[in-house]
Every structure is written in structure tokens, then in C-alpha cells.
Amino acid sequence: MTHTPPTAKEHDALNRPKRFWKEATVGSGENAGFPILLDGRRAKTPAGAPLVLPTEPLARLVAREWADSGEYVVYAAMPATRLAFTTIDRIGGARDAVAGEVAKYAGSDLLCYFAEEPPELYEREAAAWGPLLDWAEAELGLRFVRAAGIVHQPQPAETVDRVKALALELDDFRLAALSWAAGLFGSAVLAFALARGRAGGEQAFDLSRLDETFQNEHWGVDEEAAERAAALRTEAGLLERWFEALG
């Protein structure tokens, strides 16, 4: 199972706890990192671990969500906090499995499946995805087989293994975000492009939805789907800020 941040529904089990603090700040740096302080007291994860981030910018990103919280704690509106919880409570004991999930996305990477028709869509995908696949091969040593249509195209075993190895090179905080990105985009290539600054979050999200965008241009936009896409694009932007804050 991919280790993405807990959903809003999962956090509803906490019964939307009432805000009990006035001020959310970042504590002084220490060997373990930068703690989140609520009225001077250390915040904790759902598992009871200290909510401590490895860099001050990342801690500020998380603390800002606590500071901006209203009368009740709504974790659905706190994606950086949810990702921090996931990282601290889950990733350390499941690194191999999480990296394996990223590798699975590489085995059926969205960017390898080009439209057979219409020609305009194929040309758009080739122009947008081709350079990223070339980048992945040149910079990451990942050779992908490109296909037309939706029939599954097996990828070289060495490519899938290489993706897992690259994922395992990351610390827990980067690995958690990489896993979330791979699931969000349906693409390990886009996830690595985001993690390494090759593409921005919203840019990567839009690249993962070229087919949907093309259909919307020709058949119109479904309002419910558009609302969902906007929320997911926001998540992608958060992931960009997360990687940037890690330095």
C-alpha cells in the first residue's frame, strides 16, 4: 500500500478536536530537528511521537497550518501536517515497501503511454513527455519503453529496480513525499522530476492530465471533476513547497 497522508475521513475519527492553543511556533534547532510548539509545548503525532521536522523551513510550513487553524482542527486543510504525521509514524518502519510502491508506478508509468489517436493529442504528449523521459534516462539512468495505446507495456527490470534503489537513497521525509507524488501523478518519472526540481508541482500535475485536458477542450468541463482536479493541483503545489523546504 502506498503511504500517502491519511485522508480527511480517517482523521474524522479524531472528532475534529477543538483548538486548544493560541500560538504555534517553531522551536530552536536541535540534533533531532525543529519541533512544532503549541503555546510552548511540543506537538505530537497521532502515534505520540514528537512532531519534529528536519529543517526550519519545513517546520515553518507545518507550523503555519497550526497557526492558521480555526476553532476546530480540520486535518483535511493541513496537508503538510498530515504528510509529517505519515513520515514520522509510518515511513521509518516501511521504507522498503514504500520504495517498492514507487517502483510499481515506474512499471506502468503514465508518461510511457502515448495516445494512438487523435494525432493532435499524441503530438501534445510527445512534446511534453518526451523530454522528461529523455531527462530520466540521462540524469537518473532510467530507460523506459514507450508505448501507444493503453495495453500494458512491461518496463525493463533494471529500470524498475533502479527506481526502487533511487527511492531508498532518500531520507524518510523525501521518500514520503516521493511516494505521495507518484500516486498523485501516476508516474514515478514525474515524482522524481518534482523531487529534483526538474518540474514544479502544478506543472507536474498538469503534465499528468494532458488527456483529461484535451478531452475538456473538446467536450467541455465537468464541474465536479474540475473541483476535484483543483484540489489535487493544490496538493501538488504543497509537495513542491515540501521538497523546497527540505533543501
Sequence and secondary structure as in RCSB ss.txt:
>XXXX:A:sequence
MTHTPPTAKEHDALNRPKRFWKEATVGSGENAGFPILLDGRRAKTPAGAPLVLPTEPLARLVAREWADSGEYVVY
AAMPATRLAFTTIDRIGGARDAVAGEVAKYAGSDLLCYFAEEPPELYEREAAAWGPLLDWAEAELGLRFVRAAGI
VHQPQPAETVDRVKALALELDDFRLAALSWAAGLFGSAVLAFALARGRAGGEQAFDLSRLDETFQNEHWGVDEEA
AERAAALRTEAGLLERWFEALG
>XXXX:A:secstr
       HHHHHTTT  B   S EEE   BTTBEEEEETTEE B TTS B EESSHHHHHHHHHHHHT  SB  G
GG HHHHHHHHHHHTGGG HHHHHHHHHHHHHT GGGEE SS HHHHHHHHHHHHHHHHHHHHHH      EESS
S     HHHHHHHHHHHHTS HHHHHHHHHHHHHHT HHHHHHHHTTSS HHHHHHHTTHHHHHHHHHH   HHH
HHHHHHHHHHHHHHHHHHHHH 
